Amino acid sequence: MTRSFRLIGDTPPASPVVLSVPHAGRDYPAALRDSLRAPLSCLATLEDRLVDALALAARRDETLLVQDAPRAWIDLNRAEHERDPLLDDGARGGAPLSAKVRAGIGLVPRRTAAAGELWRCKLSAGEVEARIAAAHRPYHAALEDALMQARARFGCAVLLDVHSMPPIAGGRTRLVIGDRFGRAAGARFVARVEGAVRTARLGYTLNTPYAGGHILERHARPHQGVHAIQLELDRSLYLDRRLESLGGGAPAMVALLRTVIDSLADEALAATGSTPLAAE
């Protein structure tokens, strides 16, 4: 079976920082194309468009996971139980639905604001369970393994979950730092990210409107030395005017990501007194 994601870098990781890019996948399978009622181009609004290119360019020796299967196929930032009864025959009847599922953006997205309903017919329970088994669980298992190995080697691990967002009205917020309102990461790590963003002179917010989803909820354990931060970049910072291809701002965003990674690694090593050489 072909793996739905790329695992780039060493295991055990060479850095306490582990990178994740779960929403930039563009490998649309034939089964997905055939079941669409909306144009394929409408699915681009679900992508964190080309943010994987930034992460790949910023990475040095960090372990990086990049999902190649598209978010329209399955959303890694939703829990396995967040199944939409209006789309998925395997969804539990009568179970309370999260706001995301009610909005049509559950484990398998049902609709987008621009295109409306995406699919010609409902999905069988078996179809969704096959996607979970082939794409969702392997990604989370590999991410968990990388974080546990990083913590074992350095005494601390930091997950940086990299996303992008549509431009926010008003244009003042260009970046959102999410730590699930303090539950996913120690304050000192968030402060280092804030410092890097302020140096870049970008307007940012904490946890509003994006506090971090299932990936942070599942993998962050600050009291056990595993911290996790979600980073949302305004797409207009690094894409062209049509928000389709990399634009002139991409190098600056690569540099910012590199600064954030270095800052988080410095903080992790300072907190534990570890160094890569001492961990050998």
C-alpha positions in Angstrom: 0.0 0.0 0.0 1.3 3.4 -0.9 1.7 5.7 2.1 -0.4 8.8 2.0 2.4 11.0 3.5 6.1 11.7 3.4 8.3 11.3 6.4 11.4 13.3 5.9 14.4 13.3 8.2 16.0 11.1 10.7 14.5 8.7 13.3 15.3 9.3 16.0 14.9 13.0 15.2 18.0 15.1 15.0 16.1 18.0 16.6 13.6 18.3 19.4 11.3 20.1 17.0 9.1 17.9 14.8 7.2 19.5 11.9 3.8 18.6 10.6 2.0 19.8 7.5 -1.4 18.0 7.4 -3.5 20.1 5.0 -1.4 20.8 1.9 -2.0 17.5 0.1 -2.8 17.8 -3.6 -2.8 14.2 -4.7 -6.5 13.8 -5.7 -7.3 10.1 -6.4 -9.6 9.1 -9.2 -12.2 7.8 -6.7 -12.5 11.3 -5.3 -12.7 13.0 -8.7 -15.4 10.6 -9.9 -17.6 11.3 -6.9 -17.5 15.1 -7.0 -20.6 17.1 -7.9 -18.6 20.4 -7.7 -15.7 21.3 -9.9 -12.3 19.9 -8.8 -11.0 23.5 -8.5 -13.4 24.1 -5.6 -11.4 21.8 -3.4 -8.4 24.1 -3.5 -10.2 26.2 -0.8 -9.7 23.3 1.6 -5.9 23.2 0.9 -3.3 25.0 2.9 -2.1 26.0 -0.5 1.7 25.2 -1.0 2.5 25.7 2.7 4.4 22.4 2.4 6.8 24.2 0.1 7.6 26.7 2.8 8.2 24.0 5.4 10.4 22.0 3.1 12.5 25.0 2.3 12.8 26.0 6.0 13.7 22.6 7.2 17.3 21.6 7.9 17.7 18.5 10.0 14.2 18.4 11.6 11.9 15.4 11.1 9.0 16.6 8.9 5.7 14.9 8.1 3.8 16.1 5.0 0.4 14.7 4.1 0.0 14.1 0.3 -3.6 12.9 0.4 -5.9 16.0 0.2 -7.9 17.3 3.1 -11.0 16.6 0.9 -10.2 12.9 1.1 -9.7 12.9 4.9 -8.9 15.6 7.4 -6.0 14.7 9.8 -7.0 17.6 12.1 -10.3 16.0 13.0 -10.8 13.0 15.4 -11.9 9.7 14.0 -15.3 10.1 15.6 -16.0 13.4 13.9 -18.0 11.8 11.1 -20.8 13.6 9.4 -24.2 11.8 9.3 -25.3 13.8 6.3 -22.4 12.3 4.3 -21.1 9.2 6.1 -23.3 6.1 6.7 -20.9 5.1 9.4 -21.5 8.1 11.6 -23.0 7.4 15.0 -26.7 8.2 15.1 -27.7 10.5 17.9 -24.2 11.4 19.0 -23.6 15.1 19.7 -22.0 16.8 16.7 -19.2 19.3 17.0 -19.6 22.7 15.4 -17.1 21.7 12.7 -19.2 18.6 11.8 -22.4 20.7 11.8 -20.7 23.2 9.4 -19.8 20.3 7.0 -16.1 20.2 7.7 -15.8 17.0 9.7 -13.4 14.0 9.2 -14.4 14.0 5.5 -15.5 17.5 4.5 -19.1 17.6 3.1 -19.2 21.1 1.8 -17.4 24.4 1.4 -18.9 27.9 1.7 -18.0 28.7 -1.9 -19.2 25.5 -3.6 -21.8 24.1 -1.3 -22.3 20.4 -1.3 -19.3 18.6 -2.7 -20.3 15.0 -3.3 -22.8 13.2 -5.6 -23.8 10.7 -2.9 -23.2 9.5 0.6 -20.1 7.5 1.6 -20.5 4.0 3.0 -19.1 3.2 6.4 -16.5 1.0 4.8 -15.2 3.7 2.5 -14.6 6.1 5.4 -13.1 3.4 7.6 -10.7 2.4 4.8 -9.5 6.0 4.6 -9.0 6.1 8.3 -7.0 3.0 8.2 -4.9 4.0 5.2 -4.3 7.7 5.8 -5.4 9.0 9.2 -4.0 6.4 11.6 -0.6 5.9 9.9 0.1 9.7 9.9 -0.8 10.0 13.6 1.2 6.9 14.5 4.3 8.2 12.7 3.9 11.6 14.3 3.5 10.1 17.7 6.6 7.9 17.2 8.7 10.9 16.0 7.6 12.9 19.1 8.3 10.1 21.5 11.7 9.5 20.0 12.6 13.2 20.1 11.5 13.4 23.8 13.6 10.3 24.6 16.6 11.8 22.9 16.4 15.4 24.1 14.2 15.2 27.2 11.6 17.5 25.4 9.8 17.5 22.1 8.0 20.4 20.3 5.5 19.8 17.5 5.1 22.7 15.1 1.9 22.1 13.1 2.1 24.3 10.0 -1.1 25.6 8.4 -2.2 28.5 6.3 -5.4 30.6 6.3 -7.4 32.8 4.0 -6.7 36.5 4.6 -8.6 37.8 7.6 -10.8 40.8 7.0 -9.1 44.1 8.0 -5.7 42.7 7.2 -4.2 43.3 10.6 -3.9 39.7 11.7 -1.4 38.0 9.4 -0.6 35.0 11.6 -2.3 33.0 14.3 -0.5 31.1 17.0 -2.6 28.3 18.5 -1.8 26.4 21.7 -5.4 25.5 22.7 -5.5 28.4 25.2 -2.5 27.3 27.0 -3.2 23.5 27.2 -0.9 22.4 24.4 2.4 24.1 25.1 4.4 25.8 27.9 4.1 29.5 27.9 7.9 29.9 27.3 7.5 28.2 23.9 4.6 30.4 22.8 6.6 33.4 23.9 9.5 32.4 21.6 7.2 32.1 18.6 5.6 35.5 19.5 9.1 37.1 19.7 10.0 35.8 16.2 6.7 37.1 14.7 7.1 40.5 16.4 10.6 40.8 15.0 9.1 40.1 11.5 6.7 43.0 12.2 3.6 40.9 11.5 0.3 41.4 13.2 -0.8 38.2 15.0 -3.3 36.8 17.5 -3.2 34.0 20.0 -5.8 31.2 19.5 -8.3 33.5 17.7 -9.8 32.4 15.4 -7.7 29.2 15.3 -6.7 27.6 18.6 -5.5 24.3 17.2 -7.5 21.2 16.4 -7.3 17.4 16.8 -3.5 17.2 16.1 -2.7 19.4 19.1 -5.3 17.8 21.2 -4.1 14.3 20.5 -0.3 14.8 20.6 0.4 17.6 23.1 1.3 16.6 26.6 3.2 19.5 28.1 3.4 18.0 31.6 5.2 15.0 30.0 7.6 17.1 28.0 5.7 17.1 24.6 4.6 20.6 23.6 2.6 21.5 20.4 1.9 24.8 18.6 -0.2 25.4 15.6 1.0 28.1 13.2 -1.5 29.7 10.7 0.1 31.9 8.0 -2.0 34.3 5.9 -1.8 32.9 2.4 -1.3 36.4 0.9 2.0 36.5 2.7 3.6 33.9 0.4 1.3 33.3 -2.6 0.7 35.4 -5.6 -2.3 37.7 -6.1 -4.5 34.9 -7.2 -3.5 32.8 -4.1 -2.5 30.0 -6.4 1.3 29.9 -6.8 4.3 31.0 -4.7 4.8 34.7 -4.8 7.4 37.2 -3.9 6.8 37.0 -0.2 7.7 33.3 0.0 11.4 33.7 0.9 10.5 35.9 3.9 8.0 33.4 5.2 10.6 30.6 4.8 13.0 32.7 6.9 10.3 33.3 9.5 9.6 29.6 9.8 13.3 28.9 10.1 13.5 31.5 12.9 10.5 30.0 14.7 12.0 26.5 14.4 15.4 27.6 15.8 13.7 29.5 18.6 11.7 26.5 19.7 14.7 24.2 19.5 16.8 26.6 21.6 14.1 26.8 24.2 13.7 23.0 24.3 17.4 22.4 24.7 17.8 25.2 27.3 14.9 23.7 29.3 16.5 20.3 29.5 20.2 21.1 29.3 20.4 18.7 26.4 22.4 19.0 23.2 22.4 16.8 20.1 26.0 15.6 20.9 25.1 14.7 24.5 22.1 12.7 23.3 24.2 10.4 21.1 
